[in-house]
């Protein structure tokens, strides 16, 4: 099996952003790119698993269906990347993508409920009128059809390709956003250093009360050296909260509790009748924020 080149994958996905550059503000189109990468990834994983089960059970569709229902997520055929690719010339392609996202949420409520509520692939305001919007979405879908962008586990192996490319894109978008990028991403070097300094151990409860897209929290988790830990985070920006939920999912942090809301004025990490206690807390809070709640 050919070795997957991380840089090559990063470049392919970054090039997909050309569809939106000059038309949609980067702060907005990053969500379309990252959500579509998410669709491509779960579709490839699902396809791989289906092919694996077909080899094991042949044409016994009922047994294959039962086994697929026990996977860590569910994916209806109408929600897959391949289905959307086949319908890329449809006049209602934006609506088809929206319906796919709604179905993915519905079938995976425990992990993804509410994640796609702030994204609209059928928006005139963001993507233009029907003809222009359909052309952009078709280009986006075709950008992800590059045969090198094969994210199936049987091709990728144990490499964290999808997690790495997600981190790469978030970092690039943050860099392009200048100071505002700090609202959703902490530079990797800072995250790694801070995670090592706090020395998280097995069994620790690890929290980031201003978690952004979750990169710092993931870095801290990776320092533990096993899966014996629990992750908690809260984020006030709805779109960034959604990115964090997807980021956790793509890094297989399925049990992370990520809440949406202002940590100081509306803490959501509650245990009993008081705020939760943690063994390790990491954060890159908005230090320059003026109206942070002191007046309340």
C-alpha positions, -999 to +999 in steps of 0.1 A: +000+000+000+014+034-010+022+057+019-002+086+022+015+119+019+001+143+045+014+174+028-002+163-005-036+157+012-033+191+029-027+208-004-056+191-021-080+202+005-066+237+008-070+241-030-107+233-026-110+267-009-104+283-043-141+277-050-150+304-024-121+328-024-131+363-034-168+354-031-173+344+005-155+358+035-129+333+049-146+334+083-176+319+066-163+296+039-140+278+064-172+262+078-183+249+043-149+234+037-145+218+071-181+204+071-176+189+036-143+174+046-162+158+075-188+143+051-160+130+029-143+114+058-173+096+074-183+085+039-149+069+032-149+052+066-184+039+061-176+026+026-145+008+039-165-009+067-193-019+043-168-035+019-151-053+048-184-068+059-194-077+024-162-098+021-172-115+054-209-120+048-212-119+010-247-109-001-263-113+033-276-077+035-294-083+067-263-093+087-243-065+071-270-040+082-271-054+118-233-051+120-233-015+106-259-005+132-233-013+159-206+010+145-196+043+163-218+063+139-245+057+113-247+069+077-276+067+054-269+061+017-284+095+008-259+112+032-227+099+016-202+118-004-207+094-033-244+101-034-238+138-034-212+134-061-237+116-083-262+144-078-237+173-082-256+186-113-289+186-095-306+220-094-313+215-057-278+203-047-276+228-018-308+215-004-296+179-008-265+186+012-286+203+039-309+173+041-279+150+043-265+170+073-299+169+090-301+131+086-265+126+099-274+146+130-307+127+135-289+093+132-260+103+155-277+125+181-255+115+210-223+127+192-235+153+167-268+168+177-269+205+167-235+205+151-248+216+116-274+240+128-254+271+117-244+260+082-266+264+052-254+251+018-286+265+002-280+301+013-285+329-013-269+354+011-236+333+015-233+314-017-252+335-043-283+329-063-292+295-076-271+293-107-239+307-090-245+286-059-249+254-078-218+260-098-198+266-066-211+236-048-205+214-079-169+227-079-165+220-042-178+184-046-155+177-075-125+192-056-130+164-031-132+137-058-094+137-063-084+100-061-055+109-038-080+121-012-089+086-002-095+087+036-106+050+040-088+034+070-077+006+047-057+032+027-047+055+054-037+029+080-031+041+115-020+076+105-042+103+119-045+118+084-080+133+089-072+147+123-040+163+109-056+178+078-084+192+100-059+208+123-040+221+092-071+238+078-081+253+111-046+267+115-045+281+080-079+298+085-068+312+118-036+326+103-057+343+076-080+358+101-051+375+120-059+384+156-095+371+153-080+337+145-071+333+182-108+331+189-109+295+176-073+283+174-043+282+196-010+278+177+002+242+177+035+250+193+018+267+222-007+239+226+020+212+227+041+232+252+012+239+276+000+203+274+034+190+284+037+215+312+004+205+329+014+168+328-020+151+325-021+116+339-043+086+335-077+090+351-076+128+350-105+150+342-092+175+317-110+208+309-107+238+286-133+264+296-126+284+264-120+255+241-125+271+206-121+244+180-107+219+206-071+217+194-056+225+228-079+200+246-069+173+221-032+180+226-036+177+263-055+144+259-027+130+237-002+136+265-019+111+288-006+081+268-038+061+271-075+064+267-080+066+305-091+102+308-122+124+304-125+156+284-147+187+290-149+220+273-172+250+267-173+275+239-194+306+235-194+309+197-219+285+180-199+279+148-167+273+167-185+250+191-196+230+161-160+228+148-149+215+182-176+188+182-165+177+147-128+179+157-135+157+187-153+132+165-126+131+139-100+124+166-122+096+181-128+116+213-164+104+213-170+108+250-158+144+253-185+167+268-184+200+249-210+226+259-221+257+241-223+289+261-204+317+280-183+299+306-183+329+330-219+340+327-236+307+319-214+278+330-227+245+315-202+221+331-223+214+362-222+185+386-250+183+411-257+219+421-222+233+415-196+237+388-175+207+380-140+202+394-111+191+372-076+176+377-062+196+347-074+229+332-058+243+300-071+275+283-062+303+259-090+327+269-098+360+252-077+381+275-084+413+255-122+410+258-136+441+274-172+431+281-166+398+297-193+400+324-177+419+353-206+444+351-232+417+358 
